[in-house]
Structure formats: C-alpha cells, structure tokens
C-alpha cells in the first residue's frame, strides 16, 4: 500500500483574498478620483478696463531721469479647486521693438506714499478653495519707443504651476 502525500498548498481563492482585492480596487478608485478632482485649478485674468499703466520714474534729485518707466496694474486670481492655493512668484516680460520678450525687474513692493499702503507683487498671496482675489502688480521697464507696451505676466503657485496672461500698458 502506497501512501499519497497530502497537499500542503492552501487554496488559491479564499474569502480573505477576495476582500483584499476588493479593498485594493476601492483604494485605487478613490486615489484617482481625488487626484483628478482636487488638483490645483487657478484662473488668472486681466481686469477689464484701463487698469494697466506705465509712468515715468523720476528719482531725487528731480532733474535725474533713469530711463526707466514703472508698469502697474491689477490682475484677478480665482481658485477653482477644492484645495487651497497660494501665489509665490510673479514674473514679467515686455515685448521689445524686434518682437522678442525681455524679462523685467520686479519684487515685492509696498507704496506708503498714498493714503494707506498699497502692496504690489504680494507673496505669499493665499487663496481659499473656490475663492478669488485681486493682486496689484508692478515692474520696471526701459522707456518704450511706442505708446503702448505689451506685457506678459506669469504667476507661479505653490504647486509649481505657471499661469500666463498678456496685457497692454498705456501711459
């Protein structure tokens, strides 16, 4: 009489295996859904109207002219996501007479000469979910030959996404 060896292998499909695979499928679906729904969605818009101006900069003494002009404007920022966002950088370019874009000089600036204080290029600028804010922007430009200057404004959020708009500045 010959003995046959007993099978030591467990069955491949058990209720625990089914529950584990079902849990994995639910987790993957939830991850994909949250990734798609909660991704950052920022909208940067130029404010309608005549909000983009450039003006000559006169430094002390008043007879000294630097050859630069000051660009100022207001942009609108809307957070269309269920996730909070914040602006951490502004970049500016101006189109020169040859049609190439030149990077402009800009930084966080507070103007205390007017009533109250105006803050330009405010960073960080926090945006709550499904909200909007206005941002005053400012940069320095070489004196243009034309009356109108085309300016490109780029905003960087905390998720390292870049958003661009183009505006036209007049004196």
C-alpha positions, 0 to 999 in steps of 0.5 A: 500500500502506497501512501499519497502525500497530502497537499500542503498548498492552501487554496488559491481563492479564499474569502480573505483574498477576495476582500483584499482585492476588493479593498485594493480596487476601492483604494485605487478608485478613490486615489484617482478620483481625488487626484483628478478632482482636487488638483490645483485649478487657478484662473488668472485674468486681466481686469477689464478696463484701463487698469494697466499703466506705465509712468515715468520714474523720476528719482531725487534729485528731480532733474535725474531721469533713469530711463526707466518707466514703472508698469502697474496694474491689477490682475484677478486670481480665482481658485477653482479647486477644492484645495487651497492655493497660494501665489509665490512668484510673479514674473514679467516680460515686455515685448521689445521693438524686434518682437522678442520678450525681455524679462523685467525687474520686479519684487515685492513692493509696498507704496506708503506714499498714498493714503494707506499702503498699497502692496504690489507683487504680494507673496505669499498671496493665499487663496481659499478653495473656490475663492478669488482675489485681486493682486496689484502688480508692478515692474520696471521697464526701459522707456518704450519707443511706442505708446503702448507696451505689451506685457506678459505676466506669469504667476507661479503657485505653490504647486509649481504651476505657471499661469500666463496672461498678456496685457497692454500698458498705456501711459 
